[in-house]
Amino acid sequence: MTRHRSSAAQTERLRKYRPDIQGLRAVAIMMVVSMHCGILDIHGGVDVSFVLSGFLIGSQLLAEIDKTGKVSLTKFWARRFRRLAPGTAITITVTAIVSWIYVSPFRFRDYMTDGLSASASLINWRLAENGTDYFANDGSQSPYQHFWSLGIEEQFYLVAPIALVVVVWLSRLIFRNRVLVALFLMAVVGGSFYLGYTLTTENQPMAYFSTTSRIWELAFGVLLALGAQLLSRMNTGVAAVLTWLGLGTLLVTGLLITKETPLPGYAVAGPLLGAGMVIAGGCAAPALGAEKILDNPVFNFIGNVSYGWYLLHWPLLILFPSIIDREFGYSDRFRVAVLSFLLAIVMHYMVEKRFRENVKLVATPWRGVVTGGALTASTVAAMVVALHVIPLNLAVGSTGSSAAALGYQGTASVRAAVAERTKPEITQSDLLKSPKDQTAHGCIDNIDVTKFVMRDDCVIGDREGKRTVVVFGDSHSWQWGNAFQEVGEKLHAKMVTVAKGGCSPEDYKITREDLGREYTECASWRRSALAYIGQLKPDVIVVTNRVQPTATRSGAEETFGALKATGARLVYMTDTPYPGFSVPDCLAENGKDLASCTARADKVVDHPENRALEREVAEENGAEVIDTIPAFCSDGYCPAVIGGKVVYFDYSHMTGSYARSLAPYLQPTFKKALAG
């Protein structure tokens, strides 16, 4: 008990309120909002928030352990619930309502799944498992995506008090001091940092979002809290220099990180260490430290509303384009930053302060836990209702039978679809099925696969056929699976699909933004695929793929030369049109202007110069060419619905239903090739 009193006396010498930390909280949220809204490309704000949370929570828990020898979990969790649960519940629920009104019904269901994960503080794991690219700029972001960091913090809050009590008890039992606590925290920091660093090149989304690869940032803050007494004895001159160096490190390294920097990797250590230096130096309360600029009324106010600003800015940023229904410019991004700040102020005074300062909740901790639990449970229930009960807000389509939907029925059906593009014949049933209407036949390897391995699902058509056709390409090759199934059955040919996502069959260097590096898995996979095709010696090889911007003549010549050397007859299918927007989403959202879902034919040919180059090299190697455009476009337009079938299930890939209807379009060419 004497040790407790002694430690408590030391703890009381530390400042209970740190204005420099409040200022850092303001700096962190301004970094986050500026980066997200495209106002200033500065990264690391979330990492600064992590170390701040770790320091504050660690200081609070260690002080309580020193004073009483234990932690009141009820009081601790009640404080967390009072601070976090009300704002979270309001943000998640209001975001769901706005999403139902303004966004695509198909996207709404995905959003609500994310909302459910966010309500349960598990969305970081969902994003990691889904391979989410946090910096994607293709409209795929969820308005709940930013809850990943809150999920990690809340998981930390659940475990930290229990872990610290156990480790402190063991440390006192074994060493009669806190040596074991320090060793434990250093092990967590080192192990988690190493895991995040190595995972960044192997599985970047998992490294970015997982708790195990990010917990070191919070543990680093706890380690600073553990050493706060020692740091408070630092020479104030040295401490002042340390805080200025820290603030400079935080800002400079944050500006040096770009969207191309592999994150988290080692790069996030810069802003985090900078914040740690400010915190460490501030323990000595130097008169001339960075606190001179961090402690001011503006930063203090921003720090107070920072939680609400973080909660609200991201969903508003994601949903605002759908709300205003026009091109989203820089001025709109600035408006989002300002509007979300104003809403955060309202939330702070109307919601956060009322719960945080509620006398009954403060005086009786279990009431806080029950209230927070009820808010969380209600939010989870609301998301379940939104997922399974609330009807989709569809803007188009009849509810009748879709039996008459035949898809492609010759070029006349495409011309008729162009004429009907303002009000295409489509049922709600077909529209609702379209996002999941993908080919049921053929195989495709994922991005991380480095070697093609033959398996049962790669063989389609007539599996007992005497003649063999290889379909070689990427996802734009795989999308034809239903058509090749029909062609193979009709011509009694075995169709072998050899495809890998995002990997051109032609020998080009490809860089993927989601990997943040060269797509080396493609190069090695391509070599193994060509080797397999050479050993198989098929009768016909068909090449079709999405045209790459890095296409070169030498790369195309190398691949087509290798395929020609097998002795097979070659067929080259030009790439399908590339609308560049989610066609099902567009149809569902634009009930009054379906013509806006019809792409212009002169806009949908992706990389036309490279497309022409590939076709030319294919023809030079004796390939028969199938031009796919007439099956999708006519009279200068490429309609979203042809013959009652939605043509694409996303922004570039054919629905399985429409692909099946194109079998007669392909069959004559393959009948000739197999006969030759």
C-alpha positions in Angstrom: 0.0 0.0 0.0 3.0 2.3 0.7 4.1 1.8 -2.9 0.7 2.9 -4.1 0.8 6.1 -2.1 4.3 6.9 -3.1 3.5 6.4 -6.8 0.4 8.4 -6.4 2.3 11.3 -5.0 4.7 11.2 -7.9 1.8 11.1 -10.3 0.2 14.1 -8.8 3.3 16.1 -9.7 2.4 15.7 -13.4 0.0 18.1 -15.0 -3.5 16.9 -15.0 -4.4 19.0 -18.1 -2.0 19.2 -21.0 -2.9 22.1 -23.4 -0.2 20.9 -25.8 -2.0 17.6 -26.1 -5.3 19.4 -26.8 -3.4 21.4 -29.5 -2.0 18.2 -31.0 -5.5 16.8 -31.1 -6.5 19.8 -33.2 -3.5 19.4 -35.4 -4.3 15.7 -36.0 -8.0 16.4 -37.0 -7.0 19.2 -39.3 -4.5 16.9 -41.0 -7.1 14.2 -41.4 -9.8 16.5 -42.8 -7.4 18.4 -45.0 -6.0 15.2 -46.6 -9.4 13.6 -47.0 -11.0 16.7 -48.6 -8.0 17.3 -50.9 -7.2 20.7 -49.3 -3.7 19.7 -48.3 -1.9 16.4 -49.0 -0.7 15.7 -45.5 -0.8 12.3 -44.0 -0.4 10.9 -40.5 -3.3 12.6 -38.6 -4.8 9.3 -37.6 -1.4 8.0 -36.4 -1.0 11.1 -34.2 -4.5 10.5 -32.8 -3.5 6.9 -32.0 -0.4 7.9 -29.9 -2.5 10.6 -28.2 -5.2 8.1 -27.2 -2.6 5.6 -26.0 -0.9 8.3 -23.9 -4.1 9.7 -22.3 -5.6 6.3 -21.6 -2.3 4.9 -20.4 -1.9 7.8 -18.1 -5.4 7.4 -16.7 -5.1 3.7 -16.1 -1.6 3.8 -14.7 -2.6 6.5 -12.3 -5.6 4.5 -11.1 -3.5 1.4 -10.7 -0.9 3.3 -8.6 -3.6 4.8 -6.4 -5.8 1.8 -5.8 -3.9 -1.2 -7.2 -6.7 -2.0 -9.6 -8.9 -0.5 -12.3 -12.6 0.0 -12.1 -13.7 -1.5 -15.4 -17.2 -0.1 -14.9 -16.0 3.5 -14.5 -13.5 3.1 -17.3 -15.9 1.7 -19.8 -18.6 4.1 -18.7 -16.4 7.1 -19.5 -15.6 5.6 -22.9 -19.3 5.0 -23.7 -20.3 8.5 -22.6 -17.7 10.0 -24.9 -18.0 7.8 -27.9 -21.3 6.0 -28.2 -23.8 8.9 -28.7 -21.9 10.5 -31.6 -21.3 7.2 -33.2 -24.9 6.2 -33.0 -26.1 9.5 -34.5 -23.5 9.4 -37.3 -24.2 5.8 -38.3 -28.0 6.2 -38.3 -28.2 9.6 -40.1 -25.7 8.3 -42.7 -28.0 5.3 -43.3 -31.0 7.6 -43.8 -29.2 9.9 -46.2 -27.7 6.9 -48.1 -31.2 5.4 -48.6 -32.5 8.7 -50.1 -29.5 9.6 -52.3 -27.3 6.7 -53.3 -27.7 3.7 -55.5 -29.9 1.0 -53.9 -27.1 -1.6 -54.6 -24.5 0.5 -52.9 -27.0 1.1 -50.0 -26.9 -2.6 -49.0 -23.1 -2.6 -49.0 -23.1 0.6 -47.0 -25.4 -0.9 -44.4 -23.2 -4.0 -44.0 -20.3 -1.6 -43.3 -22.6 0.3 -40.9 -23.3 -2.9 -39.1 -19.6 -3.6 -38.8 -18.9 -0.1 -37.6 -21.7 -0.3 -35.0 -19.9 -3.4 -33.6 -16.5 -1.7 -33.8 -15.3 -4.4 -36.2 -15.2 -2.6 -39.6 -11.4 -2.5 -39.7 -11.4 -6.3 -40.0 -14.1 -6.2 -42.7 -12.1 -3.7 -44.7 -8.9 -5.7 -44.3 -10.7 -8.9 -45.4 -12.2 -7.2 -48.4 -8.8 -5.8 -49.6 -10.1 -2.2 -49.4 -7.9 0.5 -51.0 -8.3 3.3 -48.5 -7.1 5.9 -51.1 -9.1 4.6 -54.0 -10.7 7.4 -56.1 -13.2 5.3 -58.0 -16.3 5.9 -56.0 -15.9 2.6 -54.1 -15.4 4.2 -50.7 -18.0 3.6 -48.0 -19.3 6.5 -45.8 -18.5 4.2 -42.8 -14.9 3.5 -43.9 -13.3 6.0 -41.5 -14.7 4.0 -38.6 -11.7 1.7 -39.0 -9.6 3.7 -36.7 -12.3 4.1 -34.1 -12.8 0.3 -34.3 -9.1 -0.2 -33.4 -9.3 2.3 -30.6 -12.4 0.7 -29.1 -10.9 -2.8 -29.3 -7.9 -1.3 -27.5 -10.2 0.2 -24.8 -11.7 -3.2 -24.3 -8.4 -5.0 -23.7 -6.0 -2.3 -22.4 -7.3 -2.0 -18.7 -7.3 -5.8 -18.2 -3.9 -6.3 -19.8 -2.3 -3.4 -17.8 -3.6 -4.6 -14.5 -2.3 -8.1 -15.1 1.2 -6.9 -16.4 1.6 -4.4 -13.6 0.7 -7.1 -11.0 3.2 -9.5 -12.5 5.9 -6.8 -12.7 5.5 -5.9 -9.0 5.5 -9.6 -8.1 8.6 -10.4 -10.0 10.7 -7.2 -10.2 9.0 -5.1 -7.5 8.8 -2.3 -10.1 7.5 -1.6 -13.6 10.3 -3.2 -15.6 8.1 -6.0 -16.9 5.4 -3.4 -18.0 8.0 -1.5 -20.0 9.3 -4.7 -21.6 5.8 -5.9 -22.4 5.0 -2.5 -24.1 8.2 -2.5 -26.0 7.6 -6.0 -27.2 4.1 -5.0 -28.4 5.5 -1.9 -30.1 8.3 -3.8 -31.8 6.3 -6.8 -32.8 3.3 -4.9 -34.1 5.5 -2.4 -36.0 7.4 -5.3 -37.7 4.2 -7.1 -38.6 2.8 -3.9 -40.2 6.0 -3.3 -42.0 6.3 -6.8 -43.5 2.6 -7.1 -44.2 2.6 -3.8 -46.2 4.3 -5.5 -49.2 2.4 -8.8 -48.8 -1.1 -7.7 -48.0 -1.4 -3.9 -47.8 -5.1 -3.7 -46.8 -4.5 -6.2 -43.9 -1.5 -4.1 -42.8 -3.4 -0.9 -43.0 -6.6 -1.9 -41.2 -5.8 -4.7 -38.9 -5.6 -4.2 -35.1 -2.5 -6.3 -34.8 -0.4 -4.2 -37.2 -1.6 -0.9 -35.8 -1.7 -1.5 -32.0 1.9 -0.5 -31.7 0.9 3.1 -32.3 -1.4 3.1 -29.2 1.1 1.0 -27.2 3.7 3.6 -28.0 1.5 6.2 -26.3 1.1 4.0 -23.3 4.9 3.6 -23.1 5.2 7.3 -23.1 2.7 7.5 -20.2 4.7 4.9 -18.3 7.8 7.0 -18.6 6.1 10.3 -18.0 7.6 10.7 -14.5 11.1 10.2 -15.8 10.4 12.6 -18.7 9.1 15.2 -16.4 12.6 15.5 -14.9 14.1 16.5 -18.3 16.0 19.7 -18.6 13.4 22.3 -19.7 15.7 23.7 -22.4 16.2 20.2 -23.9 12.5 19.6 -23.5 11.6 22.8 -25.3 13.9 21.9 -28.3 12.5 18.3 -28.3 8.9 19.6 -28.6 9.8 22.0 -31.5 11.7 19.2 -33.3 8.8 16.9 -32.7 6.3 19.3 -34.2 8.5 19.9 -37.2 9.0 16.2 -37.7 5.3 15.5 -37.5 4.4 18.1 -40.1 7.4 17.5 -42.5 7.1 13.7 -42.6 3.3 14.1 -42.9 3.8 16.2 -46.0 6.4 13.8 -47.5 4.0 10.9 -47.4 2.0 10.6 -50.7 -0.7 8.3 -51.9 2.0 6.3 -53.6 3.9 5.7 -50.4 3.3 2.1 -49.2 1.3 2.5 -46.0 1.5 1.8 -43.1 5.0 0.4 -43.7 7.7 2.5 -41.9 6.3 5.9 -43.2 3.7 6.3 -40.5 6.5 6.3 -37.9 7.5 9.8 -38.9 4.3 11.7 -37.8 3.9 9.3 -34.8 7.4 9.9 -33.5 7.0 13.6 -34.0 3.9 13.6 -31.9 5.7 11.4 -29.3 8.5 14.0 -29.1 6.0 16.7 -28.4 4.3 14.7 -25.7 7.6 13.6 -24.2 9.0 17.1 -24.1 5.7 18.5 -22.8 6.0 16.3 -19.7 8.6 18.7 -18.4 6.4 21.7 -19.1 9.0 23.8 -20.8 8.1 27.5 -20.9 9.4 28.0 -24.4 8.3 24.7 -26.0 5.9 24.0 -28.9 3.1 24.5 -26.4 3.5 28.2 -27.1 1.6 27.8 -30.4 -0.3 24.6 -29.6 -2.0 26.3 -26.6 -4.4 28.8 -28.0 -8.2 29.3 -28.0 -8.7 28.3 -31.6 -6.8 25.0 -31.2 -8.5 24.4 -27.9 -11.9 24.8 -29.5 -11.0 22.6 -32.5 -9.7 19.9 -30.1 -13.0 20.0 -28.2 -15.1 19.3 -31.4 -12.5 17.0 -33.1 -14.3 13.8 -32.4 -17.5 15.0 -34.0 -15.5 16.5 -36.9 -13.9 13.2 -37.6 -17.2 11.3 -37.4 -19.1 13.7 -39.7 -16.6 14.9 -42.4 -16.1 11.5 -44.1 -19.7 10.5 -44.7 -20.5 14.0 -45.9 -17.6 13.9 -48.3 -18.7 10.5 -49.7 -22.4 11.3 -49.9 -22.2 15.0 -51.0 -21.7 14.2 -54.7 -24.9 12.2 -54.8 -26.7 14.9 -52.9 -25.7 17.8 -55.2 -25.9 15.5 -58.3 -23.2 17.3 -60.3 -19.5 17.2 -60.8 -17.7 17.4 -57.4 -15.1 20.2 -57.5 -12.5 21.6 -55.1 -14.9 24.3 -53.8 -17.3 21.5 -52.9 -14.6 19.7 -50.9 -13.9 22.9 -49.0 -17.6 23.3 -48.3 -17.7 19.7 -46.9 -14.8 20.6 -44.6 -16.6 23.7 -43.3 -20.1 22.2 -43.1 -18.9 19.1 -41.2 -17.0 21.4 -38.8 -20.2 23.4 -38.1 -22.2 20.2 -37.6 -19.5 18.9 -35.3 -20.0 22.1 -33.2 -23.7 21.4 -32.9 -23.0 17.7 -32.0 -20.5 18.7 -29.4 -22.9 21.0 -27.5 -26.2 19.2 -28.2 -25.0 15.6 -27.7 -21.5 15.0 -26.5 -21.4 17.5 -23.6 -24.9 16.4 -22.4 -23.8 12.7 -22.2 -20.3 13.4 -20.9 -21.5 15.8 -18.1 -24.7 14.0 -17.2 -24.8 13.9 -13.4 -26.6 10.6 -13.1 -24.3 8.9 -15.6 -21.2 10.3 -14.0 -22.3 9.4 -10.4 -23.5 5.9 -11.3 -21.0 4.3 -13.7 -23.2 1.3 -14.4 -25.8 3.7 -15.9 -23.2 4.9 -18.3 -22.3 1.3 -19.4 -26.0 0.4 -19.8 -26.8 3.6 -21.7 -23.8 3.1 -24.0 -24.7 -0.5 -24.5 -28.2 0.4 -25.3 -27.1 3.0 -27.9 -24.7 0.5 -29.5 -27.4 -2.3 -29.5 -29.9 0.1 -31.0 -27.5 1.1 -33.8 -26.8 -2.5 -34.6 -30.5 -3.2 -34.7 -31.1 -0.2 -37.0 -28.4 -1.5 -39.4 -29.9 -5.0 -39.4 -33.4 -3.5 -40.2 -31.8 -1.4 -43.0 -30.2 -4.5 -44.4 -33.1 -6.9 -44.3 -36.3 -5.0 -43.9 -36.2 -1.6 -45.5 -37.1 -1.8 -49.2 -34.6 -0.5 -51.8 -35.3 2.9 -53.2 -35.4 1.8 -56.8 -36.1 4.5 -59.4 -36.7 2.3 -62.5 -38.2 -0.9 -63.7 -41.6 -2.7 -63.6 -42.3 -5.5 -61.3 -43.4 -7.9 -64.0 -41.9 -11.1 -65.3 -38.4 -11.0 -67.0 -39.0 -14.0 -69.1 -39.0 -12.0 -72.3 -35.5 -10.5 -71.7 -33.3 -12.2 -74.3 -30.3 -10.0 -74.4 -28.4 -9.8 -77.7 -30.4 -10.9 -80.7 -28.3 -9.6 -83.6 -27.2 -6.0 -84.4 -30.9 -5.0 -84.8 -31.4 -5.6 -81.1 -28.6 -3.2 -80.3 -30.1 -0.5 -82.6 -33.5 -1.0 -81.0 -31.8 -0.6 -77.5 -30.3 2.7 -78.6 -33.7 3.9 -79.8 -35.2 2.9 -76.4 -32.3 4.2 -74.3 -34.4 6.8 -72.5 -36.8 4.1 -71.2 -35.4 0.7 -71.7 -37.4 -2.4 -71.2 -36.2 -3.8 -67.8 -37.8 -5.3 -64.8 -36.9 -4.6 -61.2 -36.1 -8.3 -60.9 -33.4 -8.1 -63.6 -32.1 -4.8 -62.2 -31.8 -6.2 -58.7 -29.9 -9.3 -59.9 -27.5 -7.4 -62.2 -24.7 -6.5 -59.7 -24.3 -10.2 -58.9 -25.0 -11.5 -62.4 -21.5 -12.6 -63.2 -20.3 -15.5 -65.3 -20.9 -18.9 -63.8 -18.3 -20.7 -65.9 -14.5 -20.5 -66.1 -11.8 -19.7 -63.5 -9.8 -16.6 -62.7 -6.8 -16.3 -60.4 -6.6 -13.5 -57.8 -4.1 -10.7 -57.7 -1.7 -12.5 -55.3 -1.4 -15.7 -57.3 2.0 -16.0 -58.9 1.6 -19.3 -60.9 -1.1 -20.7 -63.1 -2.3 -24.1 -61.8 -4.8 -26.1 -63.9 -8.0 -27.1 -62.0 -11.4 -28.5 -62.7 -13.3 -25.2 -62.9 -10.9 -23.9 -65.6 -12.4 -26.4 -68.1 -15.8 -25.4 -69.6 -17.8 -26.2 -72.8 -17.8 -29.8 -73.8 -15.4 -31.3 -71.2 -15.1 -34.5 -73.2 -14.5 -32.6 -76.5 -11.6 -33.8 -78.7 -10.6 -30.3 -79.7 -9.3 -27.7 -77.3 -9.6 -23.9 -77.1 -7.6 -21.9 -74.7 -9.1 -18.6 -73.5 -6.2 -16.4 -72.3 -6.5 -13.1 -70.6 -7.6 -11.1 -67.6 -11.0 -10.4 -66.0 -12.2 -9.1 -69.4 -11.5 -12.5 -70.7 -13.1 -14.3 -67.7 -16.3 -12.2 -68.2 -17.0 -14.2 -71.5 -17.3 -17.5 -69.6 -21.0 -18.0 -70.1 -20.6 -17.3 -73.9 -17.7 -19.7 -74.2 -19.6 -22.4 -72.3 -22.4 -22.2 -74.9 -19.9 -22.1 -77.8 -18.0 -25.1 -76.5 -21.1 -27.2 -76.0 -22.4 -26.3 -79.5 -19.0 -27.1 -81.2 -18.1 -30.0 -79.0 -14.9 -28.3 -77.9 -13.2 -28.2 -74.6 -12.7 -24.6 -73.5 -9.8 -24.0 -71.1 -9.8 -20.6 -69.3 -6.5 -19.2 -68.3 -7.1 -15.8 -66.6 -5.8 -13.6 -63.8 -7.3 -10.4 -62.5 -5.7 -7.2 -63.9 -3.0 -9.2 -65.7 -2.5 -8.6 -69.4 -1.5 -11.7 -71.4 0.8 -9.5 -73.4 4.2 -8.9 -71.8 3.7 -5.4 -70.3 5.0 -3.9 -67.1 1.9 -3.1 -65.0 1.8 -1.0 -61.8 -1.2 -1.3 -59.5 -2.3 1.5 -57.3 -3.7 -0.8 -54.7 -0.4 -2.6 -54.3 1.6 0.7 -54.6 4.2 -1.1 -56.7 4.8 -3.1 -59.9 2.5 -6.0 -60.4 5.2 -8.6 -60.2 2.7 -11.4 -59.6 1.4 -10.8 -63.1 4.8 -11.3 -64.8 5.5 -14.6 -63.0 2.0 -15.8 -63.5 2.1 -15.0 -67.2 5.3 -17.0 -67.7 3.8 -20.0 -66.1 0.6 -19.6 -68.1 2.5 -19.5 -71.4 4.5 -22.5 -70.4 1.3 -24.4 -69.6 -0.3 -23.4 -72.9 2.8 -24.5 -74.8 2.6 -28.0 -73.2 -1.1 -28.3 -73.8 -0.8 -27.6 -77.5 -4.4 -26.5 -78.0 -6.2 -26.3 -81.4 -7.2 -22.6 -80.9 -6.0 -19.9 -78.6 -8.2 -16.8 -78.1 -6.7 -13.7 -76.5 -8.8 -11.0 -75.0 -8.2 -8.6 -72.2 -8.5 -5.0 -71.0 -6.0 -2.9 -72.9 -3.2 -1.6 -70.7 -1.9 2.0 -70.8 1.6 0.6 -70.7 1.2 -1.5 -73.8 4.3 -1.8 -76.1 4.8 -3.3 -79.5 7.6 -5.5 -78.2 5.5 -6.8 -75.4 2.6 -7.7 -77.7 5.0 -9.3 -80.2 6.7 -11.4 -77.5 3.4 -12.9 -76.3 1.7 -13.4 -79.7 5.0 -14.9 -81.0 5.1 -17.4 -78.2 1.4 -18.4 -78.8 1.9 -18.7 -82.6 4.9 -21.0 -81.9 2.5 -23.6 -80.3 1.0 -24.2 -83.8 -2.5 -23.3 -82.6 -4.8 -21.0 -84.7 -5.1 -17.6 -83.0 -8.2 -15.5 -82.4 -8.0 -12.0 -81.0 -11.1 -10.4 -79.5 -11.0 -6.6 -79.1 -11.7 -5.4 -75.6 -15.4 -4.7 -74.7 -16.5 -1.1 -74.2 -15.5 0.5 -70.9 -18.4 2.7 -69.5 -16.3 3.8 -66.5 -19.3 4.0 -64.2 -21.4 1.5 -62.3 -24.1 0.7 -64.8 -26.5 -1.0 -62.3 -26.1 2.0 -59.9 -26.8 4.4 -62.7 -29.9 2.6 -63.8 -31.2 2.4 -60.2 -30.5 6.1 -59.5 -31.6 7.8 -62.7 -35.2 6.8 -63.1 -36.0 10.1 -64.8 -32.9 10.3 -67.0 -31.9 6.8 -68.1 -30.2 8.3 -71.2 -27.4 9.4 -68.9 -26.6 5.7 -68.4 -26.0 5.3 -72.1 -22.3 5.8 -73.0 -21.2 7.4 -76.2 -19.4 5.0 -78.5 -16.5 7.4 -79.0 -15.9 7.6 -75.2 -15.9 3.9 -74.3 -12.9 2.6 -76.3 -10.3 2.4 -73.6 -6.8 3.4 -74.8 -7.6 3.3 -78.5 -4.0 3.7 -79.7 -2.9 0.7 -77.6 -5.9 -1.2 -78.7 -5.0 -0.6 -82.3 -1.4 -1.7 -81.6 -2.5 -5.0 -80.1 -4.9 -5.7 -82.9 -2.2 -5.0 -85.5 0.3 -7.3 -83.8 -2.3 -10.0 -83.5 -3.1 -9.8 -87.2 0.6 -9.9 -88.1 0.8 -13.2 -86.3 -2.2 -14.6 -88.3 -4.9 -14.1 -85.7 -8.6 -13.9 -86.7 -10.0 -10.8 -85.2 -13.5 -10.5 -83.6 -14.5 -6.9 -83.2 -16.8 -6.8 -80.1 -18.1 -3.2 -80.5 -21.1 -4.1 -82.8 -22.4 -6.4 -80.1 -22.6 -3.4 -77.6 -22.9 -0.2 -79.6 -24.8 1.2 -82.6 -25.4 4.7 -84.1 -22.8 6.2 -81.8 -24.3 5.0 -78.5 -23.7 2.0 -76.2 -26.9 1.4 -74.2 -26.9 0.1 -70.7 -29.8 -2.3 -71.4 -30.0 -4.5 -74.6 -32.9 -6.9 -75.1 -34.1 -6.5 -71.6 -30.7 -7.5 -70.1 -28.5 -5.1 -68.1 -25.2 -5.2 -70.1 -22.7 -4.7 -67.2 -22.6 -5.8 -63.6 -20.2 -3.0 -62.7 -18.3 -0.3 -64.5 -16.7 -2.5 -67.2 -17.6 -6.2 -66.9 -20.5 -7.9 -68.7 -23.3 -9.6 -66.9 -23.3 -13.3 -67.2 -26.8 -13.1 -68.8 -25.7 -10.8 -71.5 -22.5 -12.7 -72.2 -24.6 -15.9 -72.7 -26.7 -14.2 -75.3 -23.5 -13.4 -77.3 -22.6 -17.0 -77.9 -24.1 -16.9 -81.5 -22.0 -13.7 -82.1 -18.8 -15.7 -81.4 -19.7 -19.1 -82.8 -19.0 -18.6 -86.5 -15.4 -17.5 -85.9 -14.6 -20.4 -83.6 -16.4 -22.9 -85.9 -14.1 -21.8 -88.7 -11.0 -21.8 -86.5 -11.6 -25.3 -85.3 -12.3 -26.6 -88.8 -9.1 -25.1 -90.1 
